[in-house]
């Protein structure tokens, strides 16, 4: 029948409903996509949500995101979408008179009993007339109020999240009115010191050759920590006296920071996450910035910081939660804040970054956790990632065959020091830490490239040019992250471009810095793990030199024959100077704990021997032999400082709280000064007004010393 025949062509009702729903869903999706493309507010919300989904917005919770991204919230998300930095971009929209009034009521109900009337202080710190310890930005204050401060009476969540913004508005109003006098003082200091000069890439290139400059953490790109200034010399150094002292707040970790100086500005970091700008002439504070960091960051050892870098009119520093931050050099205002890695896994940054050209280059810490190390270069102006070199290759990449099992996934090989740079060759030199887990190499069979290597990378692209591995398959945690010295010496009738470095395993190495070719090496401290080196520089391991369940005693201890403590090289004497620890220790293996994010992954432990000694030694790179040594009187497990050589024939270093000057050619002590606090940082030198100063962080103080005016004028 026609009716029955035609009915066979009709779509079943349930199928029709599905198609209709699909069409409606597609239309809605299309409308949403169109809205995102056309309407800016929707587009910014979509980008911010995408950042959160991909893990690039770790400091904003989903609940927070719901609050600030909902329609009508008042928050402008355009800049957050562009940078991903909530601290620099999220601004409080609830600032009306009514909002401030409500904030005053809430503060009186919840905060006055601790912070006092008008936030002037009581049982808790004052909130006016001072910087907030956990950050001054709107977002930093919001996080502090909503999350609280672990270990203190500051409990989070007492105030509704939206009302929190009204409390912040009230505090801002208080700080603007009550802090007017402080602002006037700050303006006076700024007017005296003037704007920060432009530390151009060209100036950085000349830093090591210009007398009085110290624009880079190591003084110059060559990593030598050598000053060509001769105003202070063997004949007058005994007249050194304190010039000025700046006292910082007490911190729980030792300060290992070395200052950098640009014009009248001296920049230095304070653990865990503060940068200070001081007037280099007087020590007066110009500004300081504290970045809020989460309480659940992970470090193996000390929550310290080792300095900052300058480029252009920006100051750069890394944080313990693995961010790289750029500040305005004159004001301390945040310009960008880039997440380098996920701190929850175990990544952190403790060293100063290295600026090169229009790049800011940083390593990463965390080898005691199940991470994969890398070196990253960021655009100095925007914070955008330009390149990244992974120190643990993936399957199929060169070097991946040196990782047994799937150990490459959690191979460690962090890059927690700072590198050196040869502008003529365009090569960046950077040391790499040990593989993970530290003490049981059977869990990662093979040489484990590029752990315990010195890498030479093309600075423009991050591509590997050559590598030299000091400790293949290391199982003693002897990280090879010491900053190398790029030296030019007369050898076989011509000038040889070399790289020299004292390795933690106890051998001093000299390589051709163009190719990585091994030239020579020799022990500079007692070591019992290697019978020697092959002709190519590969160590010949002694039998039973690996950690064991019952314990294996070896020289050096887990600290190494040296550590991160910055060494120095003097072209004047031709000697390389290094802090040395002579001591042994026990190395144990433990049952594999398994690699879990945020948990230490070392598969063993260590113990120190009964005695050890601290020394400074001078090594001749032409022979790799020790020319002289000086034994420290203070023997301590506290962190050591570094060394500084000068063209005045001097070597500055530290011995506990003592800052000393030695005759660089002989090691004879010429002068010392009790700084009153243990020195864990390296000294540096700069000039102000034609006068050469020595500066060092000792305990909680930054101390500068110079010759009296009459003595310094007789240079």
C-alpha positions as CSV (number, residue, x, y, z in Angstrom):
1,X,0.0,0.0,0.0
2,X,1.2,3.5,-0.8
3,X,0.9,4.6,2.8
4,X,2.8,1.7,4.1
5,X,5.4,2.1,1.4
6,X,6.0,5.7,2.2
7,X,6.2,5.1,5.9
8,X,9.4,3.1,5.4
9,X,11.1,6.3,4.3
10,X,10.3,8.3,7.5
11,X,12.9,8.6,10.3
12,X,12.0,6.9,13.6
13,X,10.9,9.3,16.3
14,X,13.8,8.6,18.7
15,X,16.3,9.1,15.9
16,X,14.7,12.4,15.0
17,X,15.0,13.5,18.6
18,X,18.7,12.7,18.7
19,X,19.4,14.5,15.4
20,X,17.4,17.5,16.7
21,X,19.5,17.6,19.9
22,X,22.7,17.3,18.0
23,X,21.7,20.2,15.8
24,X,20.8,22.3,18.8
25,X,24.0,21.4,20.5
26,X,26.1,22.2,17.4
27,X,24.2,25.5,17.1
28,X,24.9,26.3,20.7
29,X,28.5,25.3,20.4
30,X,28.9,27.4,17.3
31,X,27.2,30.4,19.0
32,X,29.6,30.0,21.9
33,X,32.7,29.8,19.6
34,X,31.4,32.8,17.7
35,X,30.8,34.7,21.0
36,X,34.3,33.9,22.1
37,X,35.7,35.2,18.8
38,X,33.6,38.3,18.7
39,X,33.1,39.3,22.3
40,X,36.4,40.2,24.1
41,X,35.2,39.4,27.6
42,X,34.2,35.9,26.6
43,X,37.5,35.5,24.8
44,X,39.5,36.5,27.8
45,X,37.5,34.1,30.0
46,X,38.1,31.3,27.6
47,X,41.8,31.9,27.5
48,X,42.1,32.1,31.3
49,X,40.1,28.9,31.6
50,X,42.4,27.2,29.1
51,X,45.4,28.3,31.1
52,X,43.9,26.8,34.2
53,X,43.1,23.5,32.4
54,X,46.7,23.2,31.1
55,X,48.3,23.9,34.5
56,X,49.6,27.4,33.7
57,X,47.5,29.1,36.4
58,X,48.5,27.1,39.5
59,X,48.1,30.1,41.9
60,X,44.4,30.5,41.1
61,X,42.1,27.8,42.4
62,X,39.0,26.7,40.4
63,X,36.8,28.3,43.1
64,X,38.8,31.6,42.7
65,X,38.5,31.4,39.0
66,X,34.7,30.9,39.3
67,X,34.6,34.1,41.4
68,X,36.6,36.3,39.1
69,X,35.5,35.0,35.8
70,X,31.7,35.0,36.4
71,X,29.7,37.6,34.4
72,X,29.3,40.8,36.4
73,X,32.2,40.1,38.7
74,X,33.9,43.3,37.7
75,X,37.3,41.8,37.2
76,X,39.1,42.6,33.9
77,X,40.7,39.4,32.7
78,X,42.5,40.7,29.5
79,X,45.9,41.1,31.1
80,X,45.6,37.8,33.1
81,X,44.8,36.0,29.8
82,X,47.9,37.5,28.2
83,X,50.5,36.9,31.0
84,X,49.0,34.2,33.2
85,X,50.3,36.2,36.2
86,X,47.5,36.9,38.7
87,X,49.8,39.0,41.0
88,X,50.6,41.5,38.3
89,X,47.2,41.7,36.6
90,X,44.3,41.0,38.9
91,X,43.0,44.3,40.4
92,X,40.4,44.8,43.0
93,X,37.1,46.1,41.4
94,X,35.4,46.6,44.7
95,X,36.8,50.0,45.7
96,X,33.8,52.3,46.0
97,X,33.1,54.2,49.2
98,X,30.4,51.7,50.1
99,X,32.9,48.8,49.6
100,X,35.5,50.5,51.8
101,X,32.9,51.2,54.5
102,X,31.8,47.5,54.4
103,X,35.5,46.5,54.6
104,X,36.0,48.7,57.7
105,X,33.1,46.9,59.4
106,X,34.5,43.5,58.5
107,X,38.0,44.4,59.6
108,X,36.6,45.6,63.0
109,X,34.7,42.3,63.4
110,X,37.5,39.9,62.4
111,X,40.9,41.6,62.4
112,X,41.2,44.4,64.9
113,X,41.8,42.0,67.9
114,X,45.2,40.9,66.3
115,X,46.2,43.7,64.0
116,X,45.0,46.6,66.2
117,X,42.8,49.6,65.5
118,X,43.5,51.2,62.1
119,X,45.8,48.2,61.4
120,X,48.6,49.8,63.4
121,X,49.6,46.5,65.0
122,X,49.0,44.5,68.1
123,X,49.5,40.8,68.7
124,X,50.0,40.6,64.9
125,X,52.1,42.9,62.7
126,X,51.0,46.3,61.6
127,X,49.4,46.5,58.1
128,X,50.4,50.1,57.3
129,X,53.7,51.7,57.0
130,X,55.4,48.5,55.9
131,X,55.4,46.0,53.0
132,X,53.3,42.9,53.3
133,X,55.6,39.9,53.9
134,X,53.6,37.7,51.6
135,X,53.3,40.2,48.8
136,X,51.7,43.6,48.2
137,X,49.6,43.0,45.1
138,X,45.9,42.7,45.4
139,X,46.1,39.0,44.5
140,X,48.8,38.3,47.1
141,X,46.8,40.0,49.9
142,X,43.6,38.1,48.8
143,X,45.4,34.7,49.0
144,X,46.8,35.6,52.4
145,X,43.4,36.5,53.8
146,X,41.5,33.5,52.2
147,X,44.2,30.9,52.8
148,X,45.8,32.1,56.0
149,X,49.5,31.7,57.0
150,X,50.4,28.2,58.2
151,X,52.1,28.1,61.6
152,X,50.6,31.4,62.7
153,X,47.4,32.6,64.2
154,X,46.4,33.9,60.7
155,X,43.5,31.6,59.8
156,X,42.1,31.8,56.3
157,X,38.4,31.6,55.3
158,X,37.0,33.8,58.1
159,X,35.6,36.3,55.7
160,X,33.4,35.7,52.7
161,X,35.5,35.6,49.6
162,X,33.8,38.5,47.9
163,X,33.8,40.5,51.1
164,X,37.6,39.9,51.2
165,X,38.0,42.3,48.4
166,X,36.2,45.0,50.4
167,X,38.6,44.5,53.3
168,X,41.5,44.8,50.9
169,X,40.0,48.1,49.6
170,X,39.8,49.4,53.2
171,X,43.4,48.4,53.8
172,X,44.5,50.2,50.7
173,X,42.7,53.3,51.8
174,X,44.4,53.1,55.2
175,X,47.8,52.6,53.6
176,X,47.4,55.5,51.2
177,X,46.4,58.0,54.0
178,X,48.4,56.7,56.9
179,X,51.4,55.8,54.8
180,X,51.7,59.3,53.2
181,X,54.7,60.2,55.4
182,X,56.5,57.0,54.4
183,X,55.8,57.6,50.8
184,X,57.3,61.1,51.1
185,X,60.5,59.6,52.6
186,X,60.6,57.0,49.8
187,X,60.2,59.8,47.2
188,X,63.1,61.7,48.8
189,X,65.3,58.6,48.6
190,X,64.3,58.0,44.9
191,X,64.9,61.6,44.1
192,X,68.4,61.3,45.6
193,X,69.3,58.0,43.9
194,X,67.6,58.9,40.6
195,X,66.1,56.4,38.1
196,X,67.9,53.1,37.5
197,X,70.3,53.3,34.5
198,X,69.8,51.1,31.5
199,X,71.9,48.0,32.0
200,X,72.0,47.2,28.3
201,X,73.2,43.9,26.8
202,X,76.3,45.8,25.5
203,X,77.1,46.9,29.1
204,X,76.7,43.4,30.3
205,X,79.2,42.2,27.7
206,X,81.8,44.6,29.1
207,X,81.0,44.0,32.8
208,X,84.1,42.0,33.5
209,X,86.5,44.3,31.7
210,X,85.2,47.6,33.1
211,X,86.7,48.7,36.4
212,X,84.0,49.2,39.1
213,X,81.3,47.3,37.3
214,X,79.5,44.3,38.8
215,X,76.4,43.9,36.7
216,X,76.3,40.1,36.6
217,X,76.0,37.6,39.5
218,X,79.5,36.2,38.7
219,X,80.9,39.6,37.7
220,X,81.2,38.8,34.1
221,X,80.0,36.2,31.6
222,X,83.3,34.3,31.9
223,X,82.4,33.1,35.4
224,X,85.8,34.0,36.8
225,X,84.6,36.3,39.6
226,X,87.7,38.5,38.9
227,X,87.8,42.3,39.2
228,X,90.3,44.4,37.3
229,X,90.2,47.1,40.0
230,X,93.6,47.7,41.6
231,X,92.6,50.5,44.0
232,X,92.5,47.9,46.8
233,X,95.8,46.0,46.7
234,X,98.4,44.1,48.7
235,X,99.9,47.3,50.0
236,X,96.8,48.9,51.4
237,X,94.2,46.3,52.0
238,X,95.0,46.3,55.7
239,X,93.3,49.7,55.9
240,X,89.8,48.4,54.9
241,X,87.0,49.7,57.2
242,X,83.3,49.5,57.3
243,X,81.6,51.9,54.9
244,X,77.9,51.1,55.6
245,X,75.7,48.2,56.9
246,X,72.2,47.4,55.9
247,X,70.4,45.0,58.3
248,X,67.6,42.8,56.9
249,X,64.9,41.0,58.8
250,X,65.8,37.6,60.3
251,X,65.2,34.7,58.0
252,X,65.1,30.9,58.8
253,X,67.5,30.1,56.0
254,X,71.1,31.4,55.4
255,X,71.4,34.1,52.9
256,X,73.7,33.0,50.0
257,X,72.9,36.0,47.8
258,X,75.5,38.0,45.9
259,X,74.6,41.6,45.1
260,X,74.7,43.2,41.6
261,X,75.3,46.9,41.2
262,X,74.0,49.1,38.4
263,X,74.6,52.9,38.7
264,X,73.6,53.9,42.2
265,X,71.4,50.9,42.7
266,X,72.5,47.8,44.5
267,X,70.1,44.8,44.2
268,X,70.2,41.8,46.5
269,X,67.8,39.0,47.4
270,X,66.7,37.8,50.8
271,X,65.2,34.3,51.4
272,X,62.7,33.1,50.8
273,X,61.4,35.5,48.1
274,X,62.3,39.2,48.7
275,X,64.3,41.5,46.5
276,X,65.8,44.7,47.8
277,X,67.1,47.8,45.9
278,X,69.5,49.8,48.1
279,X,71.3,53.1,47.5
280,X,74.8,51.8,46.8
281,X,76.3,54.9,48.3
282,X,74.6,54.7,51.7
283,X,72.8,51.4,52.1
284,X,69.4,53.2,52.4
285,X,66.4,51.2,51.1
286,X,65.0,52.5,47.8
287,X,62.4,49.8,47.5
288,X,61.8,46.1,48.2
289,X,59.4,43.5,46.8
290,X,58.2,40.3,48.4
291,X,56.5,37.7,46.3
292,X,53.9,35.5,48.0
293,X,54.9,31.8,47.7
294,X,52.8,28.8,48.7
295,X,53.6,27.1,51.9
296,X,53.8,23.6,50.3
297,X,56.9,24.3,48.0
298,X,59.5,21.6,48.0
299,X,63.3,22.0,48.5
300,X,65.8,19.3,49.4
301,X,67.9,21.3,51.7
302,X,67.7,25.1,52.3
303,X,65.0,27.5,51.4
304,X,67.6,30.0,50.2
305,X,68.2,32.3,47.3
306,X,71.4,33.2,45.6
307,X,70.8,36.5,43.9
308,X,69.2,38.5,41.1
309,X,70.1,39.6,37.6
310,X,69.7,42.9,35.7
311,X,69.1,43.7,32.0
312,X,67.8,46.9,30.6
313,X,65.7,48.5,33.3
314,X,64.5,45.2,34.8
315,X,65.6,43.1,37.7
316,X,65.0,39.3,37.4
317,X,64.9,36.6,40.1
318,X,63.7,33.0,40.5
319,X,61.5,31.7,43.3
320,X,61.2,28.6,45.4
321,X,57.9,27.8,43.7
322,X,59.7,27.8,40.3
323,X,58.6,31.1,38.9
324,X,60.8,33.7,37.1
325,X,59.8,37.3,37.9
326,X,60.7,40.6,36.3
327,X,60.6,43.8,38.3
328,X,61.0,47.4,37.3
329,X,64.5,48.4,38.4
330,X,63.5,51.8,39.6
331,X,60.3,51.0,41.5
332,X,60.2,47.2,42.1
333,X,56.8,47.0,40.3
334,X,56.1,43.6,38.8
335,X,56.4,43.6,35.1
336,X,55.8,39.8,34.5
337,X,55.7,36.6,36.5
338,X,56.3,33.4,34.6
339,X,55.7,29.9,35.9
340,X,58.7,27.9,34.9
341,X,57.6,24.5,36.2
342,X,55.1,22.9,38.6
343,X,56.5,23.3,42.1
344,X,54.2,20.6,43.5
345,X,56.2,17.9,41.7
346,X,59.4,19.2,43.3
347,X,60.7,21.9,41.0
348,X,62.2,25.1,42.5
349,X,64.7,27.9,41.6
350,X,67.4,29.0,44.0
351,X,70.1,30.5,41.7
352,X,70.1,33.9,40.0
353,X,69.2,33.8,36.3
354,X,71.7,34.7,33.6
355,X,70.7,37.5,31.1
356,X,72.2,37.2,27.6
357,X,71.2,39.5,24.7
358,X,67.4,39.7,24.9
359,X,67.1,36.5,26.8
360,X,66.9,35.6,30.5
361,X,68.2,32.1,31.1
362,X,67.5,30.0,34.2
363,X,68.2,26.5,35.5
364,X,65.9,24.5,37.8
365,X,66.4,22.7,41.1
366,X,64.8,19.5,42.4
367,X,67.0,16.5,41.5
368,X,66.1,14.9,44.9
369,X,62.5,14.7,43.6
370,X,61.1,12.8,40.5
371,X,61.6,15.6,38.0
372,X,63.2,16.0,34.6
373,X,65.7,18.8,34.6
374,X,66.1,21.5,32.0
375,X,67.5,24.9,31.1
376,X,65.1,27.5,29.8
377,X,65.5,30.8,28.0
378,X,62.7,33.5,28.3
379,X,62.1,36.7,26.4
380,X,63.5,39.4,28.6
381,X,60.7,41.9,27.7
382,X,57.6,39.6,27.8
383,X,58.6,36.5,29.8
384,X,57.6,34.2,26.8
385,X,59.5,30.9,26.6
386,X,62.0,31.1,23.7
387,X,63.7,27.7,24.1
388,X,64.1,24.8,26.5
389,X,66.8,22.1,26.7
390,X,65.9,18.9,28.5
391,X,68.8,17.3,30.4
392,X,67.1,13.9,30.4
393,X,66.3,12.9,26.7
394,X,63.1,11.1,25.8
395,X,63.2,7.8,24.0
396,X,64.5,8.2,20.4
397,X,66.5,11.3,21.3
398,X,70.3,11.2,21.4
399,X,71.4,10.0,24.9
400,X,68.1,8.2,25.7
401,X,69.9,4.8,25.3
402,X,71.9,5.7,28.5
403,X,68.7,5.4,30.7
404,X,67.6,1.9,31.5
405,X,64.0,0.9,32.1
406,X,61.7,4.0,32.1
407,X,64.0,5.9,34.5
408,X,64.2,8.8,32.1
409,X,60.7,9.9,33.2
410,X,61.9,10.8,36.7
411,X,65.6,11.1,35.9
412,X,66.4,14.3,37.9
413,X,69.5,16.0,36.4
414,X,68.6,19.5,37.7
415,X,70.5,22.6,36.7
416,X,70.4,24.5,39.9
417,X,73.6,26.6,39.5
418,X,74.3,29.5,37.1
419,X,76.2,29.2,33.8
420,X,78.9,31.0,31.9
421,X,78.8,32.5,28.3
422,X,81.3,33.0,25.6
423,X,80.0,35.7,23.2
424,X,82.7,35.0,20.6
425,X,81.6,31.4,20.2
426,X,77.9,32.0,21.0
427,X,78.1,29.2,23.5
428,X,76.3,28.9,26.9
429,X,78.1,26.6,29.5
430,X,75.9,25.1,32.2
431,X,76.5,22.3,34.8
432,X,74.0,19.5,35.5
433,X,73.2,17.7,38.8
434,X,73.1,14.0,39.5
435,X,70.3,11.6,38.3
436,X,67.4,10.5,40.4
437,X,67.2,8.5,42.6
438,X,70.5,9.7,44.0
439,X,72.0,6.6,45.7
440,X,70.8,3.5,43.7
441,X,72.0,3.5,40.2
442,X,70.5,0.1,39.6
443,X,67.1,1.8,39.3
444,X,68.4,3.8,36.3
445,X,71.0,1.6,34.5
446,X,73.5,3.4,32.2
447,X,75.6,6.6,32.1
448,X,72.4,8.7,32.5
449,X,73.1,11.5,30.0
450,X,73.1,14.5,30.5
451,X,73.3,14.2,34.3
452,X,76.7,15.2,35.8
453,X,77.7,16.9,32.6
454,X,79.0,20.3,31.5
455,X,76.8,21.3,28.6
456,X,77.7,23.7,25.8
457,X,74.5,25.0,24.2
458,X,73.9,27.4,21.3
459,X,72.6,30.4,23.2
460,X,70.3,31.4,20.4
461,X,68.5,28.1,20.0
462,X,69.3,26.0,23.1
463,X,70.6,23.2,20.8
464,X,73.4,21.0,22.3
465,X,76.8,21.7,20.7
466,X,78.9,19.4,23.0
467,X,78.9,17.9,26.4
468,X,81.5,16.4,28.8
469,X,80.3,13.9,31.5
470,X,82.3,14.0,34.7
471,X,80.6,11.3,36.6
472,X,78.7,8.7,34.4
473,X,76.0,6.9,36.4
474,X,76.9,8.8,39.6
475,X,75.4,7.3,42.7
476,X,76.9,9.7,45.3
477,X,74.8,12.8,44.7
478,X,77.9,14.7,43.6
479,X,76.1,17.3,41.5
480,X,78.2,18.9,38.7
481,X,76.6,22.3,39.0
482,X,79.7,24.3,39.8
483,X,79.9,27.5,37.7
484,X,82.8,27.0,35.2
485,X,85.5,29.6,34.5
486,X,86.2,30.5,30.9
487,X,90.0,31.2,30.7
488,X,92.5,32.0,28.0
489,X,96.0,30.8,28.7
490,X,99.3,30.5,26.8
491,X,99.7,26.8,26.0
492,X,102.0,25.2,23.4
493,X,102.9,28.6,22.0
494,X,99.4,29.9,21.4
495,X,96.4,31.2,23.4
496,X,94.1,28.3,24.2
497,X,90.4,29.0,24.9
498,X,89.7,26.7,27.9
499,X,87.1,26.0,30.5
500,X,88.2,25.1,34.0
501,X,86.1,23.7,36.9
502,X,86.7,21.9,40.1
503,X,84.1,19.1,40.3
504,X,82.4,17.9,43.4
505,X,83.8,14.4,42.9
506,X,87.3,15.7,43.8
507,X,88.9,16.2,40.3
508,X,89.9,19.5,38.7
509,X,89.2,19.5,35.0
510,X,90.5,21.6,32.0
511,X,88.6,21.3,28.7
512,X,88.7,22.9,25.3
513,X,85.7,25.2,25.4
514,X,85.2,25.1,21.7
515,X,84.8,21.3,21.4
516,X,84.6,19.9,25.0
517,X,87.8,17.9,24.4
518,X,89.4,16.7,27.6
519,X,92.8,18.2,28.1
520,X,93.8,17.4,31.7
521,X,92.5,16.7,35.2
522,X,93.9,15.8,38.6
523,X,92.6,15.4,42.2
524,X,92.5,18.5,44.3
525,X,91.2,16.8,47.4
526,X,91.3,13.3,48.9
527,X,89.2,10.9,47.0
528,X,88.9,7.1,47.2
529,X,86.2,6.3,44.7
530,X,88.3,6.4,41.5
531,X,91.6,4.7,40.5
532,X,92.1,7.5,38.0
533,X,90.8,8.8,34.7
534,X,91.1,7.4,31.2
535,X,92.8,9.4,28.4
536,X,89.3,10.8,27.5
537,X,88.7,11.9,31.1
538,X,86.2,9.1,32.1
539,X,86.7,8.0,35.7
540,X,87.9,4.5,36.5
541,X,85.7,3.4,39.4
542,X,87.2,1.6,42.3
543,X,85.6,-1.8,43.2
544,X,82.9,-1.5,45.8
545,X,82.6,2.3,45.5
546,X,78.8,2.3,45.2
547,X,76.5,2.9,48.2
548,X,75.4,-0.3,49.9
549,X,72.8,-1.5,52.5
550,X,75.5,-1.8,55.2
551,X,77.2,1.5,54.2
552,X,80.2,2.3,52.0
553,X,82.8,4.8,53.3
554,X,84.3,7.1,50.7
555,X,86.2,10.3,50.2
556,X,84.7,12.8,49.6
557,X,81.5,12.9,51.6
558,X,78.1,13.6,50.1
559,X,78.9,17.3,50.3
560,X,81.7,16.8,47.8
561,X,85.2,18.0,47.7
562,X,83.6,21.4,46.8
563,X,80.0,22.5,46.4
564,X,78.1,25.4,44.8
565,X,80.5,27.8,46.6
566,X,81.6,30.1,43.8
567,X,85.3,29.7,42.7
568,X,87.5,32.4,41.2
569,X,90.2,32.7,38.6
570,X,92.8,35.4,38.3
571,X,94.4,36.1,34.9
572,X,97.0,38.1,36.9
573,X,98.3,35.0,38.8
574,X,97.1,32.3,36.4
575,X,95.6,30.5,39.3
576,X,92.1,29.0,39.9
577,X,90.8,29.3,43.5
578,X,88.3,27.0,45.1
579,X,86.8,26.3,48.5
580,X,87.5,22.7,49.5
581,X,86.1,20.3,52.0
582,X,88.4,17.4,52.9
583,X,86.3,14.7,54.6
584,X,84.7,11.3,54.0
585,X,81.3,9.8,54.6
586,X,79.1,6.8,54.5
587,X,76.8,6.1,51.6
588,X,73.8,3.8,52.1
589,X,71.1,2.4,49.8
590,X,67.5,1.9,50.9
591,X,64.6,0.1,49.5
592,X,63.1,1.9,46.4
593,X,60.5,4.2,47.7
594,X,58.9,4.7,44.3
595,X,58.7,7.9,42.4
596,X,55.8,10.1,43.6
597,X,55.4,13.8,42.8
598,X,56.4,16.1,45.6
599,X,58.1,13.3,47.6
600,X,61.9,13.0,47.8
601,X,63.2,10.2,45.6
602,X,66.8,9.4,46.7
603,X,66.8,5.6,47.5
604,X,69.4,5.9,50.2
605,X,71.0,8.1,52.8
606,X,74.4,9.3,54.0
607,X,76.4,10.0,57.1
608,X,79.4,12.2,57.6
609,X,82.8,10.9,58.9
610,X,84.2,11.8,62.3
611,X,86.3,14.8,61.0
612,X,86.8,17.0,58.1
613,X,88.7,20.2,57.2
614,X,87.8,23.3,55.3
615,X,90.4,24.9,53.0
616,X,90.9,27.2,50.1
617,X,93.3,26.0,47.4
618,X,95.0,27.6,44.4
619,X,95.3,25.4,41.3
620,X,97.4,25.9,38.2
621,X,95.2,25.1,35.2
622,X,98.4,24.4,33.1
623,X,99.3,21.4,35.3
624,X,96.1,20.8,37.3
625,X,98.2,20.8,40.4
626,X,97.7,22.6,43.7
627,X,100.1,25.5,44.2
628,X,99.1,26.5,47.7
629,X,96.4,26.0,50.3
630,X,95.1,27.7,53.3
631,X,93.3,25.9,56.1
632,X,90.3,27.6,57.7
633,X,90.1,27.9,61.5
634,X,86.3,27.5,61.5
635,X,85.2,24.0,60.8
636,X,81.5,23.8,60.4
637,X,78.8,22.1,58.3
638,X,77.1,25.5,57.7
639,X,77.1,26.7,54.1
640,X,80.4,28.2,52.9
641,X,80.8,31.5,51.0
642,X,82.6,32.0,47.8
643,X,85.8,33.7,46.5
644,X,86.7,36.9,44.7
645,X,90.1,37.6,43.0
646,X,91.2,41.1,42.0
647,X,93.9,42.7,39.9
648,X,95.3,44.2,43.1
649,X,96.8,40.8,43.8
650,X,94.1,39.9,46.4
651,X,91.8,37.0,47.0
652,X,88.8,37.6,49.3
653,X,87.0,34.8,51.0
654,X,85.4,33.8,54.3
655,X,86.1,31.6,57.3
656,X,82.9,31.3,59.4
657,X,82.1,35.0,60.3
658,X,85.5,36.2,59.2
659,X,85.9,38.0,55.9
660,X,89.6,37.8,54.9
661,X,92.0,39.0,52.2
662,X,94.9,36.8,51.1
663,X,97.8,37.5,48.8
664,X,96.6,35.7,45.7
665,X,100.0,34.5,44.7
666,X,100.9,32.9,48.0
667,X,97.8,32.5,50.2
668,X,99.4,34.7,52.9
669,X,96.7,36.4,55.0
670,X,96.8,40.2,54.8
671,X,93.6,41.3,56.5
672,X,90.5,40.0,58.2
673,X,87.3,41.4,59.7
674,X,84.7,39.7,62.0
675,X,81.4,40.4,60.3
676,X,79.4,39.3,63.4
677,X,77.4,36.6,61.5
678,X,78.3,33.5,59.5
679,X,79.1,34.2,55.9
680,X,77.4,31.9,53.5
681,X,77.5,34.2,50.5
682,X,80.4,35.2,48.1
683,X,81.9,38.7,48.3
684,X,81.9,41.1,45.4
685,X,83.3,44.5,44.6
686,X,82.2,47.7,42.9
687,X,83.0,51.4,42.7
688,X,80.9,54.4,43.9
689,X,82.2,57.9,43.4
690,X,85.6,56.5,42.4
691,X,85.9,54.5,45.5
692,X,86.3,50.7,45.5
693,X,84.1,48.8,47.9
694,X,83.9,45.2,49.0
695,X,80.4,43.9,49.8
696,X,79.3,40.6,51.4
697,X,76.1,39.3,53.1
698,X,77.0,38.1,56.6
699,X,74.2,36.6,58.7
700,X,71.3,39.1,58.2
701,X,73.5,42.1,57.3
702,X,74.9,43.4,54.0
703,X,78.3,44.9,54.9
704,X,80.4,47.1,52.6
705,X,84.0,48.1,53.3
706,X,86.4,50.6,51.8
707,X,89.6,52.4,52.4
708,X,89.3,55.7,54.4
709,X,89.1,58.6,52.0
710,X,92.8,59.7,52.4
711,X,94.1,56.1,51.9
712,X,91.9,55.5,48.8
713,X,93.0,58.7,47.2
714,X,96.6,57.5,47.2
715,X,95.9,54.7,44.8
